[in-house]
Amino acid sequence: MHIVVIEPLGVEQSLIDELKQPLLDAGHTFVYHTTRVTDTPTLIERGKDADILVVANLPLPAEVINGCPKLKMIAVAFTGVDHIALDACKARGIKVSNAAGYSTNAVAELAFGLMLSLYRYIPTCDERARTGGTKDGLVGPELQGKTLGIVGTGAIGSRVAEIAKVFGMRVLAYSRTVKPALEAQGVQYVPLDELLRESDIVSLHVPSNAETRGMIGKEQIALMKPTALLINTARGPVVDNAALAEALNDEKIAGAGLDVFDMEPPLPADYPLVHAKHTVLTPHVAFATKEAMVKRAHITFENVTAYLDGRQINVIL
């Protein structure tokens, strides 16, 4: 089969060479594109002869998928798959696997980086220290003893809960599935409204789908404490970001740490959250550590190999 990696995977070429060799030895053909493009004609040109496409977080609309007539399987080097036109895949019987689990630690760690940056005013402290300033007005609270509300206790949310316990935080959770292992660690599952009302920090860890899009809107934000923080390292559409920007500027909540938005960065200069009060923004980088990128590549090639062996793993479709 012909395997095409349609965008770079963020690892050294030597690792790609190592991972592709068993595929070549088995008689398959392989192309690795080292540049990222987004225009539909070029993407179709890259993928038109592919039996298997490998893609990371590059949007893959139906027009591209349908422009690849030989396509049988898509290996998504990412956890979320809302950037893939799954309806088009389903209609054609194209199999889809993701790289679940590769970024669990990376995302969880950045979530706490955002919490600490907001609580301890780290960006402002840096600026003050470089410009002859002092700590005046920058004395923030500690995580210890605070209540952290985790929305979604999949792999990442569960890891966030474990780390929160090390910080000495009380942990509330809201999720479709209750995990007894987390309850055994002292995590308390509660309804979403209760979580929003009681939490000092709300951290989101749910996928973007029909059930979760806009789940944190104006009404939900209004339930939060005026001293509360919202952390989103999940997916941008989970939050009504216009309502969030308004709440921040009206000081209805104390701050937000955001790695995801309604669009992929770069963000336009007039994007409301760029100018909202007490925010720390990162350009969708939570998943991107050196260790996670290597793990992602291994999982993705394992998905391809499994499919070629007739046993699909990490199944989305």
C-alpha positions as CSV (number, residue, x, y, z in Angstrom):
1,M,0.0,0.0,0.0
2,H,1.0,3.6,-0.5
3,I,1.4,5.5,2.8
4,V,1.5,9.3,2.8
5,V,2.4,11.5,5.8
6,I,0.7,14.7,4.6
7,E,2.4,17.1,7.1
8,P,5.5,16.9,9.4
9,L,5.1,15.2,12.7
10,G,7.5,17.4,14.7
11,V,10.2,14.8,15.2
12,E,13.7,14.2,13.9
13,Q,13.9,12.8,10.4
14,S,16.0,10.0,11.8
15,L,13.0,8.7,13.8
16,I,10.8,8.9,10.7
17,D,13.4,6.9,8.8
18,E,13.5,4.3,11.6
19,L,9.8,3.9,11.8
20,K,9.2,3.7,8.1
21,Q,11.8,1.0,7.4
22,P,9.6,-1.9,8.5
23,L,6.9,-0.6,6.1
24,L,9.4,-0.4,3.2
25,D,10.7,-3.9,4.1
26,A,7.2,-5.2,3.8
27,G,6.9,-3.8,0.3
28,H,4.8,-0.7,1.0
29,T,5.7,2.7,-0.4
30,F,6.1,5.7,1.8
31,V,6.1,9.5,1.3
32,Y,6.9,12.0,4.1
33,H,6.1,15.7,3.5
34,T,8.3,18.0,5.5
35,T,6.2,21.2,5.0
36,R,2.7,22.0,6.2
37,V,0.3,23.4,3.7
38,T,-3.4,24.1,4.1
39,D,-4.8,24.8,0.6
40,T,-7.1,22.1,-0.7
41,P,-5.6,21.6,-4.2
42,T,-2.1,20.9,-2.7
43,L,-3.5,18.6,0.0
44,I,-5.4,16.6,-2.7
45,E,-2.3,16.5,-4.8
46,R,-0.3,15.1,-1.9
47,G,-3.0,12.5,-1.0
48,K,-4.5,11.5,-4.3
49,D,-2.6,8.2,-4.6
50,A,-2.6,7.3,-0.9
51,D,-4.1,4.2,0.5
52,I,-3.2,5.4,4.0
53,L,-2.9,9.1,5.1
54,V,-1.2,10.2,8.2
55,V,-2.2,13.6,9.5
56,A,-1.7,15.5,12.8
57,N,-3.9,18.5,13.5
58,L,-4.1,19.7,9.9
59,P,-7.8,20.2,9.0
60,L,-8.9,17.5,6.6
61,P,-12.2,18.6,5.0
62,A,-14.5,16.3,3.0
63,E,-13.3,17.9,-0.3
64,V,-9.8,16.6,0.5
65,I,-10.9,13.2,1.6
66,N,-13.1,12.8,-1.4
67,G,-10.2,14.0,-3.6
68,C,-8.2,10.9,-2.5
69,P,-10.1,8.1,-4.3
70,K,-7.8,5.2,-3.1
71,L,-8.0,6.2,0.6
72,K,-8.7,3.3,2.9
73,M,-7.4,4.5,6.3
74,I,-6.4,7.7,8.1
75,A,-4.0,7.6,11.0
76,V,-4.5,10.8,13.0
77,A,-1.4,11.7,14.9
78,F,-3.5,13.6,17.4
79,T,-6.0,12.8,20.2
80,G,-8.9,15.0,19.0
81,V,-10.4,14.2,15.6
82,D,-12.9,17.1,15.1
83,H,-10.6,18.5,12.4
84,I,-11.3,15.4,10.3
85,A,-14.5,15.2,8.1
86,L,-15.6,12.0,9.8
87,D,-18.9,12.0,7.9
88,A,-17.0,11.8,4.6
89,C,-14.9,8.9,6.0
90,K,-17.9,7.1,7.3
91,A,-19.7,7.4,3.9
92,R,-16.8,5.8,2.1
93,G,-15.9,3.2,4.8
94,I,-12.5,4.8,5.5
95,K,-11.1,3.6,8.8
96,V,-9.8,6.2,11.2
97,S,-7.5,5.7,14.2
98,N,-6.1,8.4,16.6
99,A,-3.0,8.6,18.8
100,A,-4.8,8.5,22.1
101,G,-2.6,8.9,25.2
102,Y,0.5,10.4,23.7
103,S,0.0,13.9,25.3
104,T,-1.6,13.0,28.6
105,N,1.3,14.2,30.8
106,A,2.1,17.2,28.5
107,V,-1.4,18.6,28.6
108,A,-1.8,18.0,32.3
109,E,1.4,19.7,33.1
110,L,0.6,22.8,31.0
111,A,-2.8,23.0,32.7
112,F,-1.0,23.5,36.0
113,G,1.5,25.9,34.3
114,L,-1.5,28.1,33.4
115,M,-3.0,27.8,36.9
116,L,0.3,28.9,38.5
117,S,0.9,31.6,35.9
118,L,-2.5,33.2,36.8
119,Y,-2.4,32.6,40.6
120,R,1.2,33.9,40.9
121,Y,1.1,36.5,38.1
122,I,4.2,35.0,36.5
123,P,4.0,36.9,33.2
124,T,3.6,40.2,35.0
125,C,6.3,39.3,37.5
126,D,8.7,38.7,34.7
127,E,8.0,42.0,33.2
128,R,8.3,43.8,36.5
129,A,11.6,42.1,37.3
130,R,13.0,43.2,33.9
131,T,11.9,46.8,34.3
132,G,12.9,47.6,37.8
133,G,9.6,46.8,39.4
134,T,8.6,45.1,42.6
135,K,6.0,42.6,43.8
136,D,3.5,45.3,44.7
137,G,0.0,44.1,43.8
138,L,1.3,40.7,42.7
139,V,0.9,38.7,45.8
140,G,-1.3,35.8,44.7
141,P,-2.8,32.7,46.4
142,E,-1.5,29.1,46.6
143,L,-3.0,26.0,44.9
144,Q,-2.9,24.1,48.2
145,G,-6.3,24.0,49.8
146,K,-8.2,25.2,46.8
147,T,-11.0,23.3,45.1
148,L,-10.2,22.2,41.5
149,G,-13.2,21.2,39.4
150,I,-12.2,18.9,36.5
151,V,-14.7,18.6,33.6
152,G,-14.0,15.3,31.9
153,T,-12.0,12.6,33.6
154,G,-10.5,10.7,30.7
155,A,-6.8,10.1,30.6
156,I,-5.8,13.7,30.8
157,G,-8.5,14.8,33.3
158,S,-7.5,11.8,35.5
159,R,-3.8,12.8,35.4
160,V,-4.8,16.4,36.3
161,A,-6.7,15.0,39.3
162,E,-3.6,13.0,40.4
163,I,-1.3,16.0,40.2
164,A,-3.9,18.2,42.0
165,K,-3.9,15.8,44.9
166,V,-0.1,16.2,45.2
167,F,-0.6,20.0,45.4
168,G,-3.0,19.4,48.3
169,M,-6.1,20.4,46.4
170,R,-9.7,19.3,46.9
171,V,-10.9,17.8,43.6
172,L,-14.4,17.7,42.2
173,A,-15.2,16.1,38.9
174,Y,-17.9,16.0,36.3
175,S,-17.8,13.3,33.6
176,R,-19.9,10.9,31.7
177,T,-18.2,8.0,33.4
178,V,-17.3,7.8,37.1
179,K,-13.9,6.3,37.7
180,P,-13.8,4.3,41.0
181,A,-10.0,4.6,41.0
182,L,-10.3,8.4,41.2
183,E,-13.0,8.2,43.9
184,A,-10.6,6.0,45.9
185,Q,-8.1,8.9,45.7
186,G,-10.6,11.3,47.1
187,V,-12.1,12.8,43.9
188,Q,-15.7,13.6,44.3
189,Y,-18.1,13.4,41.3
190,V,-20.8,16.1,41.3
191,P,-23.2,17.6,38.8
192,L,-21.7,20.3,36.5
193,D,-23.6,23.2,38.1
194,E,-22.4,22.2,41.6
195,L,-18.8,21.9,40.3
196,L,-18.9,25.4,38.7
197,R,-20.3,26.9,41.9
198,E,-17.9,25.4,44.3
199,S,-14.6,25.3,42.4
200,D,-11.8,27.9,42.7
201,I,-10.4,26.7,39.4
202,V,-12.3,24.9,36.7
203,S,-10.2,22.9,34.2
204,L,-11.7,21.5,31.0
205,H,-10.7,18.1,29.6
206,V,-13.5,17.0,27.2
207,P,-13.4,16.4,23.4
208,S,-15.2,18.7,21.0
209,N,-18.4,17.0,19.8
210,A,-22.1,17.7,19.5
211,E,-22.6,17.2,23.3
212,T,-19.7,19.4,24.5
213,R,-19.7,22.3,22.0
214,G,-20.6,25.5,24.0
215,M,-21.1,23.5,27.2
216,I,-19.4,26.4,29.1
217,G,-21.4,29.4,28.1
218,K,-22.7,32.6,29.6
219,E,-25.0,30.8,32.1
220,Q,-22.4,28.4,33.2
221,I,-19.7,31.1,33.6
222,A,-22.3,33.0,35.7
223,L,-22.3,30.2,38.2
224,M,-18.6,30.5,38.9
225,K,-17.1,32.4,41.8
226,P,-15.9,35.9,41.1
227,T,-12.5,34.7,42.3
228,A,-12.5,31.6,40.1
229,L,-10.2,30.7,37.2
230,L,-11.2,28.9,34.0
231,I,-8.5,26.7,32.3
232,N,-9.0,25.3,28.9
233,T,-6.4,22.9,27.4
234,A,-9.1,20.8,25.8
235,R,-10.8,22.2,22.6
236,G,-11.8,25.8,21.9
237,P,-15.4,25.2,20.9
238,V,-16.2,23.7,24.3
239,V,-16.4,27.3,25.6
240,D,-18.4,30.3,24.3
241,N,-15.3,32.4,24.0
242,A,-17.2,35.7,23.4
243,A,-19.1,35.1,26.6
244,L,-15.8,34.3,28.4
245,A,-14.1,37.5,27.2
246,E,-17.1,39.5,28.4
247,A,-17.1,37.9,31.8
248,L,-13.4,38.5,32.2
249,N,-13.6,42.2,31.2
250,D,-16.6,42.6,33.6
251,E,-14.6,40.9,36.3
252,K,-17.4,38.2,36.7
253,I,-14.5,35.7,37.1
254,A,-10.9,36.3,38.1
255,G,-9.0,34.9,35.1
256,A,-8.5,32.4,32.4
257,G,-5.7,30.2,31.1
258,L,-6.3,29.2,27.5
259,D,-4.4,27.0,25.1
260,V,-7.3,26.5,22.6
261,F,-9.6,28.9,20.8
262,D,-12.4,29.0,18.2
263,M,-9.6,28.8,15.6
264,E,-6.1,27.6,15.3
265,P,-3.4,30.3,16.1
266,P,-2.2,32.7,14.9
267,L,-5.1,34.7,16.5
268,P,-6.1,37.9,14.8
269,A,-5.3,41.1,16.6
270,D,-9.0,41.8,17.2
271,Y,-9.8,38.4,18.7
272,P,-11.7,39.3,22.0
273,L,-9.7,37.0,24.3
274,V,-6.4,38.6,23.2
275,H,-7.5,41.8,25.0
276,A,-9.4,40.3,27.9
277,K,-8.4,41.0,31.4
278,H,-6.2,38.6,33.4
279,T,-5.6,36.0,30.8
280,V,-2.6,33.8,30.0
281,L,-2.8,32.5,26.4
282,T,-0.7,29.9,24.8
283,P,-0.8,29.0,21.0
284,H,-2.2,25.5,21.2
285,V,1.0,24.1,22.6
286,A,-0.2,21.9,25.4
287,F,0.3,18.6,23.5
288,A,3.7,19.6,22.1
289,T,6.6,18.4,24.3
290,K,9.6,16.6,22.9
291,E,8.6,13.4,24.7
292,A,5.0,13.6,23.5
293,M,6.0,14.1,19.9
294,V,8.2,11.0,19.9
295,K,5.4,9.0,21.6
296,R,2.9,10.3,19.1
297,A,5.0,9.2,16.2
298,H,5.4,5.7,17.6
299,I,1.7,5.3,18.3
300,T,0.8,6.6,14.8
301,F,3.1,4.1,13.0
302,E,1.8,1.3,15.3
303,N,-1.7,2.3,14.1
304,V,-0.6,2.0,10.5
305,T,1.1,-1.3,11.0
306,A,-1.9,-2.8,12.9
307,Y,-4.2,-1.8,10.0
308,L,-1.9,-3.4,7.5
309,D,-1.9,-6.5,9.6
310,G,-5.7,-6.5,9.6
311,R,-6.3,-5.5,13.2
312,Q,-7.2,-1.8,13.6
313,I,-6.4,-0.3,17.0
314,N,-7.2,3.1,18.6
315,V,-10.4,3.0,16.6
316,I,-12.4,6.1,15.9
317,L,-14.2,4.7,12.8
